[in-house]
Amino acid sequence: MRFGNTFAVGATRTRPLREAAHEARRGAQVAGLVGLAARGVLYLVLSVLALNLVFGKRRGNDVDARGAMEELARHDLGSVLLVILAIGFAGFALWYAYEALTGHNTSHEGPDRIADGARGVGYGLLCVLAISFLVSANRGGDTDRTQQTWTAKVLEWPGGRLLVGAVGLVALGIGVYLVRRAVSGGRQDSRAVLEAAPHETRAVHVLGALGNVARGAVIVLIGIFIIVAALEHDAGETAGLDGSLKRLLDEPYGDVLVVLVAIGLAAFAVYSIGRAVVNRKHAANAY
């Protein structure tokens, strides 16, 4: 009898802990959905900036996160949008950190958790960048030039060319992986995102695939430029998203190719926002 009472007391005490853990996970999941929508807004602005390279004769902001936020800051509602982005990226960082630390999904093995941790840090930095645009008037900066400066420094290290070349190979591998993911018909996002937003429509899935083709193609280009920089010992050969698209414009049918990349980035933007909306509806119906 005494054993039964002890068991009942233990169950009573553990119930609030389970409920608290459930609420913590639900809160982190909602933060992940907000972050997913914020990612969509960022990719939508990147798409517009990419189109501006073609139709604006390469004028305007760089096609990167900094350039996108600078573009938003120019508009009347820019501060509101930057606040939304800061909150969204903080939410995404929180969700990825939660997944990396708890390993809630048993399919999340060591590499997945490390990747989630890295993504969490990346979105945390995007959050800081958005906040910096809100509080500081110094909104300039050239991401490609900064990247080239760091590459030049690394190239001077002992074994620096091998290190830079390895980074290029990693970028090349990531790009190929994204394209392969798109054509495979399987999942179109990280496992952590699919944990936060497991539901999708057929249209959302197709948009994600189109977006991954564009993202993968650009990352392959970036990887090639980094490898060339290592082989030629020339940091000026490196390029980020903006520099890669500008170099692409110099190639035959470059305008068409950049427009296709912009369409792909827009597709990934709509995919991100659409997936957040679909899963927000499912979450609302579940409670």
Buried (B, 14 or more C-beta within 10 A) or exposed (E): EEEEEEEEEEEEEEEEEEEEEEEEBEBBBBBBBBBBBBBBBBBBBBBBBBBBBBEEEEEBBBBBBBBBBBBBBEEEEBEEBBEBBBBBBBBBBBBBBBBBEBBBBEEBEEEBBEBBBEBBBBBBEBBEBBBBBBEEEEBEEBBBEEBBEEBBEBBEEEEBBEBBBBBBBEBBEBBBEBBEBBEEEEEBBBBBBBBBBEEBEEEBBBBBBBBBBBBBBBBBBBBBBBBBBBEEEBBBBBBBBBBBBBBBBEEEEBBEBBBBBBBBBBBBBBBBBBBBBBBBEEBEEEE
